[in-house]
Amino acid sequence: MKEKDCVYSIQAVDFPYIPTFLSFREGRAIVSAYAELPEKPELLMGDGCGINHP
C-alpha cells in the first residue's frame, strides 16, 4: 500500500484533553483535512481504541 496524497489542517483546539474524548479535540481538523483531498479514498485508516479502551 502506498500513500497517494497527503494533506493536513491546523485548527485551534477549544476542547480540554480527556483521554476517551479525543475525537472531540481532533475531529474538526480531521474533517477539514479530508475535505482538502483531491480524490476521496475508498479507505481511511485511523488509530483508535473504540469501545475496548481501558
RORO-795590 format. One line per field, with one value per residue: residue number from 1; chain; z, y, x of N, C-alpha, C in turn; residue in one letter. Coordinates in steps of 0.1 Angstrom, whole numbers, plus 5000, padded with zeros to 4 digits. Each point is the difference from the previous one (the first is absolute). Example, Ala and Ser with C-alpha at 12.3 -4.5 7.8 and 13.67 -1.06 7.14 Angstrom:
REM residues 2
seq	1; 2
mol	A; A
n_z	5078; 4993
n_y	4943; 5011
n_x	5132; 4996
ca_z	5000; 5000
ca_y	5012; 5011
ca_x	4991; 5009
c_z	5000; 5008
c_y	5012; 5011
c_x	5009; 4992
type	A; S
//
This chain:
REM residues 54
seq	1; 2; 3; 4; 5; 6; 7; 8; 9; 10; 11; 12; 13; 14; 15; 16; 17; 18; 19; 20; 21; 22; 23; 24; 25; 26; 27; 28; 29; 30; 31; 32; 33; 34; 35; 36; 37; 38; 39; 40; 41; 42; 43; 44; 45; 46; 47; 48; 49; 50; 51; 52; 53; 54
mol	A; A; A; A; A; A; A; A; A; A; A; A; A; A; A; A; A; A; A; A; A; A; A; A; A; A; A; A; A; A; A; A; A; A; A; A; A; A; A; A; A; A; A; A; A; A; A; A; A; A; A; A; A; A
n_z	5000; 4991; 5005; 4997; 5010; 5003; 5009; 5005; 5013; 5001; 5011; 5004; 5012; 5001; 4999; 5013; 5004; 4995; 5005; 5005; 4999; 4995; 4996; 5012; 5003; 4994; 5002; 5005; 5005; 5005; 5003; 5005; 5005; 5004; 5003; 5004; 5002; 4991; 5005; 5002; 5011; 4997; 5006; 5012; 5005; 5012; 5009; 5006; 5012; 4996; 5001; 4995; 5001; 5006
n_y	4988; 5010; 5010; 5004; 5005; 5012; 5002; 5012; 5002; 5013; 4996; 5011; 4997; 4997; 4988; 4998; 4997; 4990; 4990; 4998; 5013; 4993; 4993; 5005; 4997; 4988; 4997; 5012; 4998; 4988; 5005; 5010; 4991; 4992; 5011; 5001; 4987; 4999; 4988; 4997; 4995; 4988; 5003; 5002; 5001; 4997; 5005; 4990; 5001; 5008; 4990; 4996; 5013; 4998
n_x	5008; 4997; 5006; 4987; 4994; 5004; 4991; 5000; 4996; 5002; 4995; 4993; 5005; 4987; 5005; 4998; 5012; 4992; 5008; 4988; 5003; 5010; 4989; 4996; 5013; 5001; 4988; 4999; 5013; 4996; 4988; 5007; 5010; 4990; 4994; 5013; 4997; 5009; 5002; 4987; 5006; 5003; 5012; 4996; 5013; 4996; 5007; 4995; 4996; 4991; 4992; 5012; 4998; 5012
ca_z	5000; 4999; 5003; 4987; 5003; 5014; 5003; 5014; 5004; 5013; 5006; 5014; 5008; 5010; 5009; 5009; 4997; 5008; 4993; 4993; 4991; 4991; 4987; 5002; 4998; 4987; 4990; 4991; 4991; 4991; 4990; 4992; 4991; 4991; 4990; 4991; 4992; 4986; 4997; 5012; 5000; 5003; 5013; 5009; 5011; 5011; 5012; 5010; 5009; 5000; 5012; 5008; 5007; 5015
ca_y	5012; 5012; 5013; 5007; 5015; 5004; 5013; 5002; 5011; 5005; 5005; 5003; 4990; 5006; 4989; 4995; 4986; 4990; 4989; 4993; 5009; 5007; 5005; 5013; 5009; 4999; 4998; 5011; 5001; 4988; 5002; 5011; 4995; 4991; 5009; 5006; 4990; 5002; 4989; 4993; 4986; 4989; 4995; 5009; 4993; 5009; 4994; 5002; 4989; 4997; 4997; 4992; 5009; 4996
ca_x	4992; 5008; 4994; 4997; 5000; 5002; 4995; 4999; 4992; 5003; 4988; 5000; 4994; 4992; 4995; 5011; 5005; 4993; 5004; 4990; 4992; 5010; 4994; 4994; 5011; 5007; 4990; 4999; 5011; 4999; 4989; 5005; 5010; 4993; 4993; 5010; 5006; 4996; 4992; 4996; 5005; 4990; 5002; 5008; 5004; 5003; 5004; 4989; 4997; 4986; 4993; 5009; 5009; 5000
c_z	5000; 5004; 4987; 5002; 5015; 5002; 5015; 5003; 5014; 5006; 5015; 5008; 5011; 5010; 5008; 4997; 5010; 4992; 4991; 4990; 4990; 4987; 5001; 4999; 4986; 4988; 4989; 4990; 4990; 4989; 4990; 4990; 4990; 4988; 4990; 4990; 4985; 4995; 5013; 5000; 5002; 5014; 5008; 5012; 5011; 5013; 5011; 5008; 4999; 5013; 5009; 5009; 5015; 5009
c_y	5012; 5012; 5007; 5015; 5002; 5014; 5002; 5012; 5005; 5007; 5004; 4989; 5007; 4990; 4995; 4986; 4991; 4987; 4993; 5008; 5007; 5004; 5013; 5010; 5000; 4999; 5011; 5001; 4988; 5003; 5011; 4995; 4990; 5008; 5005; 4989; 5002; 4988; 4993; 4986; 4990; 4995; 5011; 4991; 5010; 4992; 5003; 4988; 4996; 4996; 4991; 5008; 4996; 5011
c_x	5009; 4991; 4998; 5000; 5002; 4995; 5000; 4992; 5004; 4988; 5003; 4993; 4992; 4993; 5011; 5004; 4994; 5003; 4990; 4992; 5009; 4994; 4994; 5011; 5005; 4990; 4999; 5011; 5000; 4991; 5005; 5010; 4994; 4994; 5010; 5006; 4995; 4991; 4996; 5004; 4988; 5002; 5008; 5003; 5004; 5003; 4989; 4997; 4986; 4994; 5009; 5010; 4999; 4994
type	M; K; E; K; D; C; V; Y; S; I; Q; A; V; D; F; P; Y; I; P; T; F; L; S; F; R; E; G; R; A; I; V; S; A; Y; A; E; L; P; E; K; P; E; L; L; M; G; D; G; C; G; I; N; H; P
//
